[in-house]
Amino acid sequence: MTVPAAEGFHMPAEWQPHERCWMAWPCREEIWDGRIEDTRQAFAEVARAIAEFEPVTMIANPADVAAASLACGRGVEILPMDIDDSWMRDVGPTYVVDGKGGIAGCDWHFNAWGNVYEFYNNDARLAELLLTHQGIRRLDAPFVLEGGAVHTDGEGTLLTTESVLLNPNRNPGMSKQETEQALRDWLGVEKIIWLPDGYYEDETDGHIDNIACFAGPGVVLAASCPDRSDPNYETFNANLEILRASTDAKGRELTVLTLDQPARMEEDGKRLSCSYVNFYIANGGIVMPGFEDRRDNAAYRTVAQAFPDHNVVQVPSTDIIRGGGCIHCITQQQPGTGRVP
């Protein structure tokens, strides 16, 4: 088949205009340690916050439609569809555009982050079903990828981590060179900036959306760790060194703004990957996590500095992070195409 880039498709920057935001209602009870109702209320709060800026559709198992609708309120559309989990960034399609009014969805192979979970058949089919429902062209990718593993500036540069994309639990036998070519072919990028690793004990093996993202052309927000005794200290410093020494696809040196991680949080003895980088960029707004931590305010100010034309809203996210991800992980933007209705 012809690869998307050969047809002029590319993944736009997340700050480009959106048609809507997609989310999925929590349903895998075992990952929330008996607190799934608290988690659902937290998801609903995120959905309502985003809905102040752009349309939001929450996908829910048919049995959960009424509860999801009641919790989210009238401003959030509910779409019944069979799902296994709630991480829309990773199981939904990654939308690409051609700059001429065309849109398509990349349907990555999904294997539950290297088979972390046994049952994920519904999630593996979700992108296909959603694209069919929308009447949007489906691009069936021949390799495993999750949306949270990649981040682009929309101008040819992509951020990712070796710990995820080169992990043999995703695409065994696929070389770094082959992986780079696949990213170029499918996301329309020219330059890939590889960071070695992500958060300590991150269930995803180190998704990029927890540690670094573009905030504009040539501007990156990145996780930092001021505590030398913390397992993330050396990892984050290595990432920052690479970013500060890098240029983007246009030859610009990167301006790197840092976000200190909040204080260590654990659940049943396991470190939680609490990251202020894991936020959602909406049409004119930013919905970012707060952790009832003393660094919440500083993180808010840094994000507001990076997005001076956006209204930044901080939403309590401790009940989300217990499941292994945060606000960016539970959302997926559908870009606008510029077409006149």
BAMAR-366150 format. One record per residue (C-alpha): residue in three letters; x, y, z. Coordinates in steps of 0.25 Angstrom, whole numbers, plus 2048, in hexadecimal, padded with zeros to 3 digits. Example, Ala and Ser with C-alpha at 12.3 -4.5 7.8 and 13.67 -1.06 7.14 Angstrom:
BEGIN
ALA8317EE81FSER8377FC81D
END
This chain:
BEGIN
MET800800800THR80480F7FEVAL80981480CPRO801821811ALA80D82A80FALA80E827801GLU80082C7FFGLY803839807PHE7FE835814HIS805839821MET80183A830PRO7FE848834ALA80384F840GLU7F984E84CTRP7F785D84DGLN7F185D83FPRO7E285E83FHIS7DA852843GLU7CD84D83EARG7CB84684BCYS7D183E857TRP7CF82F859MET7CF828866ALA7CB81A86CTRP7C3817879PRO7CB80F883CYS7C7801884ARG7D27F8887GLU7CF7F7896GLU7DC7F089AILE7E67FB897TRP7DF8058A0ASP7E07FD8ADGLY7D17FE8B1ARG7D080D8AEILE7CB80D8A0GLU7BF8168A4ASP7C98218A8THR7D181F89BARG7C4820893GLN7C182E89AALA7CF832897PHE7CE82E888ALA7C0836888GLU7C784288EVAL7D1842883ALA7C7840878ARG7BF84C87DALA7CB85587EILE7CF85186FALA7C185386BGLU7C286286FPHE7CB863863GLU7C7859859PRO7BD84D857VAL7C084185FTHR7BB83385CMET7BC828867ILE7BC81A862ALA7B681086CASN7B280286CPRO7A3801869ALA7A07FD878ASP7A780A87DVAL7A0814874ALA79681987EALA7A081A889ALA7AA821880SER7A082B87BLEU79B82E889ALA7AA83188ECYS7AE839882GLY7A2841880ARG79B847874GLY7A884D86EVAL7AE84086BGLU7A9836860ILE7A9827864LEU7AC81D859PRO7A980E85CMET7B4805857ASP7BA7F985DILE7C77FC865ASP7D17F586EASP7D8801875SER7D8810875TRP7E581486EMET7E081B862ARG7EE82185EASP7F381385CVAL7E780B856GLY7E081684EPRO7E581A840THR7F082483ETYR7EA82E834VAL7F2833828VAL7EF83E81EASP7F4842810GLY7F2851811LYS7E8851806GLY7DC84D80EGLY7DE83E80FILE7DF83781CALA7E282881FGLY7E582082CCYS7F181782EASP7EC80A835TRP7F880583CHIS7F97F6840PHE7F77F684FASN7FC7EB859ALA7F97F2866TRP8077F8868GLY80E7EB866ASN8047E286BVAL8037E8879TYR7F47E4879GLU7EE7D7873PHE7E17DC86ETYR7E17E8864ASN7DA7E3858ASN7CF7EE858ASP7DA7F885AALA7E27F384EARG7D67F4845LEU7D180284BALA7D980B841GLU7D3803835LEU7C580483ALEU7C681283ELEU7CB816830THR7C080E829HIS7B6815832GLN7BB82282EGLY7BD81F81FILE7CC823820ARG7D681B818ARG7DD811820LEU7EC80F81EASP7F0801823ALA7FE801828PRO8067F5828PHE80D7F7835VAL80A7F9844LEU80A807849GLU80280F854GLY7FE81E852GLY80582185FALA81281D85AVAL814828850HIS813837850THR815840844ASP81684F841GLY80E84E834GLU81A85382DGLY82284782BTHR828844838LEU824838841LEU827835850THR827826855THR82F81D85EGLU83881185BSER83280A868VAL825808861LEU827808852LEU8337FF852ASN82D7F685CPRO82C7E8857ASN81F7E785EARG8197F0853ASN8207EC845PRO82A7E1847GLY8347E183CMET8317EF838SER83E7F8838LYS84080683CGLN84280A82DGLU835803829THR82D809834GLU832817830GLN82E814822ALA82080F827LEU81E81C82EARG822824822ASP81981D819TRP80D81D823LEU80D82A82AGLY81483381FVAL820837828GLU82E839823LYS836839830ILE83583083CILE83A83484ATRP83D828852LEU83D829861PRO84281D869ASP83781A873GLY82B81F87BTYR82681F889TYR82B814893GLU822808893ASP81980E888GLU80F803884THR810808876ASP81F806876GLY821815875HIS81781C86CILE81C82A867ASP80F83186BASN81482F87AILE821836878ALA82283F86CCYS819847862PHE819852858ALA81385F85DGLY815866850PRO81F866844GLY82D86484BVAL827864859VAL827858862LEU821855870ALA82984A877ALA828843884SER83384688ECYS83784089BPRO83E8498A6ASP84183D8AFARG84E8368ADSER84982A8B5ASP83D8288ACPRO83E81D8A1ASN839827897TYR84483189AGLU84F82B890THR844827886PHE83E835885ASN84C83C885ALA850833879ASN843836872LEU845845874GLU85484586FILE84F83E862LEU844849860ARG84D854863ALA85784F859SER84C84D84ETHR847854843ASP83985283CALA83684F82ELYS83785D82AGLY84585F830ARG84086783CGLU84786484ALEU83D860854THR838869860VAL83685F86BLEU82D863877THR82D859883LEU82285488CASP82784E899GLN82084289CPRO8178428A8ALA81A83A8B5ARG81B82B8B4MET80E8248B5GLU80C8158B6GLU80080C8B5ASP8027FE8BBGLY8118008BCLYS8128048ADARG8178128A8LEU80D81A8A1SER811822895CYS80C82F899SER80F83988ETYR80B84788BVAL80F84587CASN80383C87BPHE7F9847877TYR7EF84986CILE7F0855862ALA7E285985EASN7DC864855GLY7E187085DGLY7E386886AILE7EC85F871VAL7E785587BMET7F2850884PRO7F4847890GLY7F584C89EPHE7F98428A9GLU7F684A8B6ASP80584C8B7ARG80E8598BAARG8138598ACASP80585A8A5ASN8058698A5ALA81386A89FALA80F860894TYR803868891ARG80B87488FTHR81586E886VAL80A86887DALA80387587DGLN81087C878ALA81287186DPHE804874868PRO80188286AASP7F5882861HIS7EE877868ASN7E6876875VAL7EC86C87EVAL7E3864887GLN7E985B892VAL7E184E895PRO7E38458A1SER7E983889BTHR7EE82F8A6ASP7E28268A4ILE7E6825895ILE7F5823897ARG7F28168A0GLY7EF80F893GLY7FC81288CGLY7F981E884CYS7F482C885ILE7EC83787DHIS7F483686FCYS7F3826870ILE7E4827872THR7E1830866GLN7E3830857GLN7E183D84EGLN7DB83C841PRO7E1847839GLY7D8850830THR7DB850821GLY7D885E81DARG7CC85A815VAL7C0863814PRO7B485C818
END
